[in-house]
Amino acid sequence: MGKGTPSLGLKGRSKSHIVCRRCGRHSYSLSNRRCGACGYNSSKRIRRYSWQNKKLNRMRLV
Ligand SMILES: [Zn+2]
């Protein structure tokens, strides 16, 4: 099965993401064990880019 519509039907059965311990967003992936929003568990630094304006715990990351 590919990545298209047929496989997306399976994604509603179990929770794929939980609340991240570091950034508080509901982006911590249980399948690959990292946060998609801040990179928790994959990088020691917080995942951020110059083109994005992100707030971590309501503090703006410059
Ligand atoms: Zn996070």
N, CA, C, O and the ligand as a Tripos MOL2 file, in Angstrom:
@<TRIPOS>MOLECULE
protein
  249   247    63     0     0
PROTEIN
NO_CHARGES

@<TRIPOS>ATOM
      1 N           0.8450   -1.1970    0.0000 N.3       1 MET1
      2 CA          0.0000    0.0000    0.0000 C.3       1 MET1
      3 C           0.8790    1.2460    0.0000 C.2       1 MET1
      4 O           1.9260    1.2820    0.6470 O.2       1 MET1
      5 N           0.4430    2.2520   -0.7260 N.am      2 GLY2
      6 CA          1.2660    3.4490   -0.8650 C.3       2 GLY2
      7 C           0.9580    4.4940    0.1830 C.2       2 GLY2
      8 O           0.5730    4.1790    1.3090 O.2       2 GLY2
      9 N           1.1320    5.7370   -0.2060 N.am      3 LYS3
     10 CA          0.9170    6.8100    0.7440 C.3       3 LYS3
     11 C          -0.3770    7.5830    0.4560 C.2       3 LYS3
     12 O          -0.6280    8.6170    1.0750 O.2       3 LYS3
     13 N          -1.1830    7.0960   -0.4630 N.am      4 GLY4
     14 CA         -2.3390    7.8500   -0.9230 C.3       4 GLY4
     15 C          -3.5700    7.5970   -0.0800 C.2       4 GLY4
     16 O          -3.4790    7.2120    1.0860 O.2       4 GLY4
     17 N          -4.7080    7.8190   -0.6830 N.am      5 THR5
     18 CA         -5.9790    7.7310    0.0170 C.3       5 THR5
     19 C          -6.2380    6.3650    0.6550 C.2       5 THR5
     20 O          -6.7460    6.3460    1.7760 O.2       5 THR5
     21 N          -5.9330    5.2340    0.0430 N.am      6 PRO6
     22 CA         -6.2470    3.9560    0.6980 C.3       6 PRO6
     23 C          -5.5270    3.7550    2.0190 C.2       6 PRO6
     24 O          -6.0950    3.1670    2.9390 O.2       6 PRO6
     25 N          -4.2950    4.2270    2.1390 N.am      7 SER7
     26 CA         -3.5650    4.0130    3.3790 C.3       7 SER7
     27 C          -3.9670    5.0200    4.4460 C.2       7 SER7
     28 O          -3.7940    4.7650    5.6380 O.2       7 SER7
     29 N          -4.5020    6.1570    4.0270 N.am      8 LEU8
     30 CA         -4.8800    7.1690    5.0170 C.3       8 LEU8
     31 C          -6.0860    6.7310    5.8350 C.2       8 LEU8
     32 O          -6.3250    7.2620    6.9190 O.2       8 LEU8
     33 N          -6.8390    5.7800    5.3330 N.am      9 GLY9
     34 CA         -7.9730    5.2950    6.0870 C.3       9 GLY9
     35 C          -7.5610    4.5520    7.3380 C.2       9 GLY9
     36 O          -8.3570    4.4260    8.2690 O.2       9 GLY9
     37 N          -6.3260    4.0530    7.3830 N.am     10 LEU10
     38 CA         -5.8560    3.2930    8.5390 C.3      10 LEU10
     39 C          -5.3930    4.2120    9.6620 C.2      10 LEU10
     40 O          -5.2130    3.7680   10.7960 O.2      10 LEU10
     41 N          -5.2000    5.4940    9.3490 N.am     11 LYS11
     42 CA         -4.5310    6.3650   10.3110 C.3      11 LYS11
     43 C          -5.4570    6.8540   11.4130 C.2      11 LYS11
     44 O          -4.9800    7.4610   12.3720 O.2      11 LYS11
     45 N          -6.7320    6.6220   11.3200 N.am     12 GLY12
     46 CA         -7.6250    7.1090   12.3510 C.3      12 GLY12
     47 C          -7.8370    6.1370   13.4840 C.2      12 GLY12
     48 O          -8.5360    6.4690   14.4420 O.2      12 GLY12
     49 N          -7.2700    4.9630   13.4180 N.am     13 ARG13
     50 CA         -7.5890    3.9250   14.4120 C.3      13 ARG13
     51 C          -6.8570    4.1400   15.7270 C.2      13 ARG13
     52 O          -7.4530    4.0650   16.8020 O.2      13 ARG13
     53 N          -5.5730    4.4050   15.6310 N.am     14 SER14
     54 CA         -4.8170    4.6190   16.8580 C.3      14 SER14
     55 C          -4.2280    6.0120   16.8120 C.2      14 SER14
     56 O          -4.1610    6.6380   15.7550 O.2      14 SER14
     57 N          -3.7950    6.4970   17.9860 N.am     15 LYS15
     58 CA         -3.2280    7.8370   18.0050 C.3      15 LYS15
     59 C          -1.8090    7.7850   17.4830 C.2      15 LYS15
     60 O          -0.9950    6.9660   17.9100 O.2      15 LYS15
     61 N          -1.5350    8.6710   16.5580 N.am     16 SER16
     62 CA         -0.2100    8.6990   15.9670 C.3      16 SER16
     63 C           0.6920    9.6880   16.6810 C.2      16 SER16
     64 O           1.9100    9.5060   16.7040 O.2      16 SER16
     65 N           0.1080   10.7480   17.2750 N.am     17 HIS17
     66 CA          0.9010   11.7540   17.9480 C.3      17 HIS17
     67 C           0.3420   12.0080   19.3480 C.2      17 HIS17
     68 O          -0.8680   11.9440   19.5670 O.2      17 HIS17
     69 N           1.2360   12.2960   20.2840 N.am     18 ILE18
     70 CA          0.8240   12.6850   21.6370 C.3      18 ILE18
     71 C           1.4040   14.0670   21.9330 C.2      18 ILE18
     72 O           2.1460   14.6230   21.1230 O.2      18 ILE18
     73 N           1.0630   14.6100   23.0880 N.am     19 VAL19
     74 CA          1.5480   15.9400   23.4510 C.3      19 VAL19
     75 C           3.0530   15.8670   23.7160 C.2      19 VAL19
     76 O           3.5300   15.0080   24.4570 O.2      19 VAL19
     77 N           3.7670   16.7670   23.1060 N.am     20 CYS20
     78 CA          5.2180   16.7750   23.2480 C.3      20 CYS20
     79 C           5.6140   17.3250   24.6050 C.2      20 CYS20
     80 O           5.0280   18.2930   25.0910 O.2      20 CYS20
     81 N           6.6130   16.7010   25.2130 N.am     21 ARG21
     82 CA          7.0660   17.1020   26.5330 C.3      21 ARG21
     83 C           7.8290   18.4200   26.4740 C.2      21 ARG21
     84 O           7.8270   19.1820   27.4410 O.2      21 ARG21
     85 N           8.4760   18.6910   25.3560 N.am     22 ARG22
     86 CA          9.3040   19.8810   25.2720 C.3      22 ARG22
     87 C           8.5450   21.1080   24.7790 C.2      22 ARG22
     88 O           8.6800   22.1850   25.3580 O.2      22 ARG22
     89 N           7.7520   20.9660   23.7250 N.am     23 CYS23
     90 CA          7.1090   22.1570   23.1690 C.3      23 CYS23
     91 C           5.6310   22.2330   23.5050 C.2      23 CYS23
     92 O           5.0160   23.2780   23.2930 O.2      23 CYS23
     93 N           5.0450   21.1750   24.0170 N.am     24 GLY24
     94 CA          3.6560   21.2240   24.4140 C.3      24 GLY24
     95 C           2.6770   21.0640   23.2810 C.2      24 GLY24
     96 O           1.4660   21.0770   23.5060 O.2      24 GLY24
     97 N           3.1690   20.9130   22.0700 N.am     25 ARG25
     98 CA          2.2580   20.7020   20.9520 C.3      25 ARG25
     99 C           1.9340   19.2220   20.8120 C.2      25 ARG25
    100 O           2.6630   18.3600   21.3020 O.2      25 ARG25
    101 N           0.8510   18.9540   20.1480 N.am     26 HIS26
    102 CA          0.3880   17.5820   19.9770 C.3      26 HIS26
    103 C           1.0680   17.0060   18.7440 C.2      26 HIS26
    104 O           0.4040   16.6000   17.7900 O.2      26 HIS26
    105 N           2.3920   16.9730   18.7690 N.am     27 SER27
    106 CA          3.1610   16.6490   17.5770 C.3      27 SER27
    107 C           4.2030   15.5750   17.8190 C.2      27 SER27
    108 O           4.9990   15.2810   16.9270 O.2      27 SER27
    109 N           4.2180   14.9800   19.0100 N.am     28 TYR28
    110 CA          5.1990   13.9410   19.2750 C.3      28 TYR28
    111 C           4.7310   12.6420   18.6410 C.2      28 TYR28
    112 O           3.7020   12.0870   19.0280 O.2      28 TYR28
    113 N           5.4930   12.1580   17.6620 N.am     29 SER29
    114 CA          5.0820   10.9850   16.9140 C.3      29 SER29
    115 C           5.4170    9.7260   17.6880 C.2      29 SER29
    116 O           6.5320    9.5680   18.1850 O.2      29 SER29
    117 N           4.4500    8.8360   17.7880 N.am     30 LEU30
    118 CA          4.6850    7.5820   18.4930 C.3      30 LEU30
    119 C           5.3680    6.5650   17.5970 C.2      30 LEU30
    120 O           6.0290    5.6510   18.0890 O.2      30 LEU30
    121 N           5.2170    6.7110   16.2920 N.am     31 SER31
    122 CA          5.7940    5.7120   15.3980 C.3      31 SER31
    123 C           7.2930    5.9120   15.2440 C.2      31 SER31
    124 O           8.0520    4.9450   15.3020 O.2      31 SER31
    125 N           7.7270    7.1440   15.0500 N.am     32 ASN32
    126 CA          9.1750    7.3360   14.9270 C.3      32 ASN32
    127 C           9.7780    8.0730   16.1100 C.2      32 ASN32
    128 O          10.9450    8.4620   16.0630 O.2      32 ASN32
    129 N           9.0010    8.2730   17.1750 N.am     33 ARG33
    130 CA          9.4900    8.7410   18.4620 C.3      33 ARG33
    131 C          10.2710   10.0410   18.3640 C.2      33 ARG33
    132 O          11.4010   10.1370   18.8420 O.2      33 ARG33
    133 N           9.6710   11.0180   17.7540 N.am     34 ARG34
    134 CA         10.2300   12.3550   17.7940 C.3      34 ARG34
    135 C           9.0950   13.3450   17.5650 C.2      34 ARG34
    136 O           8.0330   13.0040   17.0440 O.2      34 ARG34
    137 N           9.3610   14.5860   17.9750 N.am     35 CYS35
    138 CA          8.3470   15.6110   17.7830 C.3      35 CYS35
    139 C           8.5360   16.2500   16.4170 C.2      35 CYS35
    140 O           9.6440   16.6360   16.0460 O.2      35 CYS35
    141 N           7.4450   16.3550   15.6770 N.am     36 GLY36
    142 CA          7.5330   16.9670   14.3630 C.3      36 GLY36
    143 C           7.6400   18.4750   14.4310 C.2      36 GLY36
    144 O           8.0620   19.1090   13.4630 O.2      36 GLY36
    145 N           7.2640   19.0620   15.5590 N.am     37 ALA37
    146 CA          7.2620   20.5140   15.6500 C.3      37 ALA37
    147 C           8.5840   21.0580   16.1710 C.2      37 ALA37
    148 O           9.0700   22.0770   15.6790 O.2      37 ALA37
    149 N           9.1780   20.3880   17.1670 N.am     38 CYS38
    150 CA         10.3960   20.9320   17.7530 C.3      38 CYS38
    151 C          11.5760   19.9790   17.6160 C.2      38 CYS38
    152 O          12.6930   20.3510   17.9770 O.2      38 CYS38
    153 N          11.3760   18.7790   17.1150 N.am     39 GLY39
    154 CA         12.4790   17.8540   16.9170 C.3      39 GLY39
    155 C          12.9240   17.1660   18.1800 C.2      39 GLY39
    156 O          14.0560   16.6870   18.2500 O.2      39 GLY39
    157 N          12.0690   17.1000   19.1800 N.am     40 TYR40
    158 CA         12.4320   16.4470   20.4410 C.3      40 TYR40
    159 C          12.7390   14.9730   20.1930 C.2      40 TYR40
    160 O          11.9920   14.2810   19.5020 O.2      40 TYR40
    161 N          13.8150   14.5170   20.7500 N.am     41 ASN41
    162 CA         14.3430   13.1650   20.6220 C.3      41 ASN41
    163 C          15.1640   12.9500   19.3670 C.2      41 ASN41
    164 O          15.8470   11.9310   19.2600 O.2      41 ASN41
    165 N          15.1250   13.8550   18.4250 N.am     42 SER42
    166 CA         15.9740   13.6670   17.2680 C.3      42 SER42
    167 C          17.1080   14.6850   17.2660 C.2      42 SER42
    168 O          18.1940   14.4010   16.7600 O.2      42 SER42
    169 N          16.8700   15.8600   17.8210 N.am     43 SER43
    170 CA         17.9200   16.8580   17.8500 C.3      43 SER43
    171 C          17.9910   17.4760   19.2330 C.2      43 SER43
    172 O          16.9770   17.6370   19.9130 O.2      43 SER43
    173 N          19.1920   17.8170   19.6320 N.am     44 LYS44
    174 CA         19.3670   18.4530   20.9310 C.3      44 LYS44
    175 C          18.8780   19.8920   20.8790 C.2      44 LYS44
    176 O          18.3980   20.4420   21.8710 O.2      44 LYS44
    177 N          19.0100   20.4880   19.6980 N.am     45 ARG45
    178 CA         18.5030   21.8440   19.5170 C.3      45 ARG45
    179 C          17.0450   21.7800   19.0890 C.2      45 ARG45
    180 O          16.5480   20.7480   18.6380 O.2      45 ARG45
    181 N          16.3900   22.8960   19.2440 N.am     46 ILE46
    182 CA         14.9830   22.9690   18.8560 C.3      46 ILE46
    183 C          14.8910   23.1600   17.3470 C.2      46 ILE46
    184 O          15.5670   24.0090   16.7670 O.2      46 ILE46
    185 N          14.0520   22.3620   16.7370 N.am     47 ARG47
    186 CA         13.8780   22.4140   15.2960 C.3      47 ARG47
    187 C          13.2480   23.7460   14.9080 C.2      47 ARG47
    188 O          12.0910   24.0110   15.2350 O.2      47 ARG47
    189 N          14.0140   24.5820   14.2100 N.am     48 ARG48
    190 CA         13.4570   25.8500   13.7450 C.3      48 ARG48
    191 C          14.1780   26.2910   12.4910 C.2      48 ARG48
    192 O          15.3010   25.8690   12.2160 O.2      48 ARG48
    193 N          13.5240   27.1350   11.7490 N.am     49 TYR49
    194 CA         14.0490   27.5900   10.4820 C.3      49 TYR49
    195 C          13.8900   29.0930   10.3830 C.2      49 TYR49
    196 O          13.1060   29.7050   11.1090 O.2      49 TYR49
    197 N          14.6430   29.6710    9.4760 N.am     50 SER50
    198 CA         14.6040   31.1290    9.3390 C.3      50 SER50
    199 C          13.2820   31.6090    8.7660 C.2      50 SER50
    200 O          12.8590   32.7390    9.0080 O.2      50 SER50
    201 N          12.6260   30.7210    7.9910 N.am     51 TRP51
    202 CA         11.3750   31.1340    7.3590 C.3      51 TRP51
    203 C          10.1860   30.9130    8.2690 C.2      51 TRP51
    204 O           9.0560   31.1800    7.8610 O.2      51 TRP51
    205 N          10.3920   30.4430    9.4710 N.am     52 GLN52
    206 CA          9.2550   30.1780   10.3290 C.3      52 GLN52
    207 C           9.3240   31.0360   11.5810 C.2      52 GLN52
    208 O          10.4020   31.3390   12.0920 O.2      52 GLN52
    209 N           8.1620   31.4140   12.0580 N.am     53 ASN53
    210 CA          8.0320   32.2060   13.2650 C.3      53 ASN53
    211 C           7.3350   31.3250   14.2890 C.2      53 ASN53
    212 O           6.1090   31.2140   14.2920 O.2      53 ASN53
    213 N           8.1180   30.7010   15.1540 N.am     54 LYS54
    214 CA          7.5740   29.6930   16.0460 C.3      54 LYS54
    215 C           7.6140   30.1820   17.4770 C.2      54 LYS54
    216 O           8.5390   30.8850   17.8850 O.2      54 LYS54
    217 N           6.6060   29.8060   18.2290 N.am     55 LYS55
    218 CA          6.5840   30.1020   19.6530 C.3      55 LYS55
    219 C           6.7370   28.7990   20.4240 C.2      55 LYS55
    220 O           6.0600   27.8100   20.1420 O.2      55 LYS55
    221 N           7.6380   28.8140   21.4030 N.am     56 LEU56
    222 CA          7.8160   27.6630   22.2580 C.3      56 LEU56
    223 C           7.4170   28.0620   23.6630 C.2      56 LEU56
    224 O           8.0410   28.9390   24.2610 O.2      56 LEU56
    225 N           6.3980   27.4380   24.1900 N.am     57 ASN57
    226 CA          5.8350   27.7900   25.4900 C.3      57 ASN57
    227 C           5.5010   29.2850   25.5680 C.2      57 ASN57
    228 O           5.7830   29.9540   26.5620 O.2      57 ASN57
    229 N           4.9000   29.7750   24.5020 N.am     58 ARG58
    230 CA          4.4320   31.1630   24.3500 C.3      58 ARG58
    231 C           5.5790   32.1650   24.3320 C.2      58 ARG58
    232 O           5.3490   33.3680   24.4490 O.2      58 ARG58
    233 N           6.8440   31.6720   24.1840 N.am     59 MET59
    234 CA          7.9620   32.5820   24.0310 C.3      59 MET59
    235 C           8.4000   32.4850   22.5780 C.2      59 MET59
    236 O           8.5090   31.3950   22.0170 O.2      59 MET59
    237 N           8.6470   33.6360   21.9840 N.am     60 ARG60
    238 CA          8.9990   33.6430   20.5800 C.3      60 ARG60
    239 C          10.4640   33.2600   20.4160 C.2      60 ARG60
    240 O          11.3420   33.8220   21.0710 O.2      60 ARG60
    241 N          10.7140   32.2960   19.5340 N.am     61 LEU61
    242 CA         12.0730   31.9150   19.2050 C.3      61 LEU61
    243 C          12.5400   32.8190   18.0690 C.2      61 LEU61
    244 O          11.9410   32.8190   16.9930 O.2      61 LEU61
    245 N          13.5820   33.5720   18.2920 N.am     62 VAL62
    246 CA         14.0330   34.5050   17.2680 C.3      62 VAL62
    247 C          14.9540   33.7680   16.3080 C.2      62 VAL62
    248 O          15.4580   34.3630   15.3550 O.2      62 VAL62
    249 ZN          7.8760   19.2180   20.4540 Zn       63 ZN63
@<TRIPOS>BOND
     1     1     2 1
     2     2     3 1
     3     3     4 2
     4     3     5 am
     5     5     6 1
     6     6     7 1
     7     7     8 2
     8     7     9 am
     9     9    10 1
    10    10    11 1
    11    11    12 2
    12    11    13 am
    13    13    14 1
    14    14    15 1
    15    15    16 2
    16    15    17 am
    17    17    18 1
    18    18    19 1
    19    19    20 2
    20    19    21 am
    21    21    22 1
    22    22    23 1
    23    23    24 2
    24    23    25 am
    25    25    26 1
    26    26    27 1
    27    27    28 2
    28    27    29 am
    29    29    30 1
    30    30    31 1
    31    31    32 2
    32    31    33 am
    33    33    34 1
    34    34    35 1
    35    35    36 2
    36    35    37 am
    37    37    38 1
    38    38    39 1
    39    39    40 2
    40    39    41 am
    41    41    42 1
    42    42    43 1
    43    43    44 2
    44    43    45 am
    45    45    46 1
    46    46    47 1
    47    47    48 2
    48    47    49 am
    49    49    50 1
    50    50    51 1
    51    51    52 2
    52    51    53 am
    53    53    54 1
    54    54    55 1
    55    55    56 2
    56    55    57 am
    57    57    58 1
    58    58    59 1
    59    59    60 2
    60    59    61 am
    61    61    62 1
    62    62    63 1
    63    63    64 2
    64    63    65 am
    65    65    66 1
    66    66    67 1
    67    67    68 2
    68    67    69 am
    69    69    70 1
    70    70    71 1
    71    71    72 2
    72    71    73 am
    73    73    74 1
    74    74    75 1
    75    75    76 2
    76    75    77 am
    77    77    78 1
    78    78    79 1
    79    79    80 2
    80    79    81 am
    81    81    82 1
    82    82    83 1
    83    83    84 2
    84    83    85 am
    85    85    86 1
    86    86    87 1
    87    87    88 2
    88    87    89 am
    89    89    90 1
    90    90    91 1
    91    91    92 2
    92    91    93 am
    93    93    94 1
    94    94    95 1
    95    95    96 2
    96    95    97 am
    97    97    98 1
    98    98    99 1
    99    99   100 2
   100    99   101 am
   101   101   102 1
   102   102   103 1
   103   103   104 2
   104   103   105 am
   105   105   106 1
   106   106   107 1
   107   107   108 2
   108   107   109 am
   109   109   110 1
   110   110   111 1
   111   111   112 2
   112   111   113 am
   113   113   114 1
   114   114   115 1
   115   115   116 2
   116   115   117 am
   117   117   118 1
   118   118   119 1
   119   119   120 2
   120   119   121 am
   121   121   122 1
   122   122   123 1
   123   123   124 2
   124   123   125 am
   125   125   126 1
   126   126   127 1
   127   127   128 2
   128   127   129 am
   129   129   130 1
   130   130   131 1
   131   131   132 2
   132   131   133 am
   133   133   134 1
   134   134   135 1
   135   135   136 2
   136   135   137 am
   137   137   138 1
   138   138   139 1
   139   139   140 2
   140   139   141 am
   141   141   142 1
   142   142   143 1
   143   143   144 2
   144   143   145 am
   145   145   146 1
   146   146   147 1
   147   147   148 2
   148   147   149 am
   149   149   150 1
   150   150   151 1
   151   151   152 2
   152   151   153 am
   153   153   154 1
   154   154   155 1
   155   155   156 2
   156   155   157 am
   157   157   158 1
   158   158   159 1
   159   159   160 2
   160   159   161 am
   161   161   162 1
   162   162   163 1
   163   163   164 2
   164   163   165 am
   165   165   166 1
   166   166   167 1
   167   167   168 2
   168   167   169 am
   169   169   170 1
   170   170   171 1
   171   171   172 2
   172   171   173 am
   173   173   174 1
   174   174   175 1
   175   175   176 2
   176   175   177 am
   177   177   178 1
   178   178   179 1
   179   179   180 2
   180   179   181 am
   181   181   182 1
   182   182   183 1
   183   183   184 2
   184   183   185 am
   185   185   186 1
   186   186   187 1
   187   187   188 2
   188   187   189 am
   189   189   190 1
   190   190   191 1
   191   191   192 2
   192   191   193 am
   193   193   194 1
   194   194   195 1
   195   195   196 2
   196   195   197 am
   197   197   198 1
   198   198   199 1
   199   199   200 2
   200   199   201 am
   201   201   202 1
   202   202   203 1
   203   203   204 2
   204   203   205 am
   205   205   206 1
   206   206   207 1
   207   207   208 2
   208   207   209 am
   209   209   210 1
   210   210   211 1
   211   211   212 2
   212   211   213 am
   213   213   214 1
   214   214   215 1
   215   215   216 2
   216   215   217 am
   217   217   218 1
   218   218   219 1
   219   219   220 2
   220   219   221 am
   221   221   222 1
   222   222   223 1
   223   223   224 2
   224   223   225 am
   225   225   226 1
   226   226   227 1
   227   227   228 2
   228   227   229 am
   229   229   230 1
   230   230   231 1
   231   231   232 2
   232   231   233 am
   233   233   234 1
   234   234   235 1
   235   235   236 2
   236   235   237 am
   237   237   238 1
   238   238   239 1
   239   239   240 2
   240   239   241 am
   241   241   242 1
   242   242   243 1
   243   243   244 2
   244   243   245 am
   245   245   246 1
   246   246   247 1
   247   247   248 2
@<TRIPOS>SUBSTRUCTURE
     1 MET1         2 RESIDUE 1 A MET
     2 GLY2         6 RESIDUE 1 A GLY
     3 LYS3        10 RESIDUE 1 A LYS
     4 GLY4        14 RESIDUE 1 A GLY
     5 THR5        18 RESIDUE 1 A THR
     6 PRO6        22 RESIDUE 1 A PRO
     7 SER7        26 RESIDUE 1 A SER
     8 LEU8        30 RESIDUE 1 A LEU
     9 GLY9        34 RESIDUE 1 A GLY
    10 LEU10       38 RESIDUE 1 A LEU
    11 LYS11       42 RESIDUE 1 A LYS
    12 GLY12       46 RESIDUE 1 A GLY
    13 ARG13       50 RESIDUE 1 A ARG
    14 SER14       54 RESIDUE 1 A SER
    15 LYS15       58 RESIDUE 1 A LYS
    16 SER16       62 RESIDUE 1 A SER
    17 HIS17       66 RESIDUE 1 A HIS
    18 ILE18       70 RESIDUE 1 A ILE
    19 VAL19       74 RESIDUE 1 A VAL
    20 CYS20       78 RESIDUE 1 A CYS
    21 ARG21       82 RESIDUE 1 A ARG
    22 ARG22       86 RESIDUE 1 A ARG
    23 CYS23       90 RESIDUE 1 A CYS
    24 GLY24       94 RESIDUE 1 A GLY
    25 ARG25       98 RESIDUE 1 A ARG
    26 HIS26      102 RESIDUE 1 A HIS
    27 SER27      106 RESIDUE 1 A SER
    28 TYR28      110 RESIDUE 1 A TYR
    29 SER29      114 RESIDUE 1 A SER
    30 LEU30      118 RESIDUE 1 A LEU
    31 SER31      122 RESIDUE 1 A SER
    32 ASN32      126 RESIDUE 1 A ASN
    33 ARG33      130 RESIDUE 1 A ARG
    34 ARG34      134 RESIDUE 1 A ARG
    35 CYS35      138 RESIDUE 1 A CYS
    36 GLY36      142 RESIDUE 1 A GLY
    37 ALA37      146 RESIDUE 1 A ALA
    38 CYS38      150 RESIDUE 1 A CYS
    39 GLY39      154 RESIDUE 1 A GLY
    40 TYR40      158 RESIDUE 1 A TYR
    41 ASN41      162 RESIDUE 1 A ASN
    42 SER42      166 RESIDUE 1 A SER
    43 SER43      170 RESIDUE 1 A SER
    44 LYS44      174 RESIDUE 1 A LYS
    45 ARG45      178 RESIDUE 1 A ARG
    46 ILE46      182 RESIDUE 1 A ILE
    47 ARG47      186 RESIDUE 1 A ARG
    48 ARG48      190 RESIDUE 1 A ARG
    49 TYR49      194 RESIDUE 1 A TYR
    50 SER50      198 RESIDUE 1 A SER
    51 TRP51      202 RESIDUE 1 A TRP
    52 GLN52      206 RESIDUE 1 A GLN
    53 ASN53      210 RESIDUE 1 A ASN
    54 LYS54      214 RESIDUE 1 A LYS
    55 LYS55      218 RESIDUE 1 A LYS
    56 LEU56      222 RESIDUE 1 A LEU
    57 ASN57      226 RESIDUE 1 A ASN
    58 ARG58      230 RESIDUE 1 A ARG
    59 MET59      234 RESIDUE 1 A MET
    60 ARG60      238 RESIDUE 1 A ARG
    61 LEU61      242 RESIDUE 1 A LEU
    62 VAL62      246 RESIDUE 1 A VAL
    63 ZN63       249 GROUP 0 **** ****
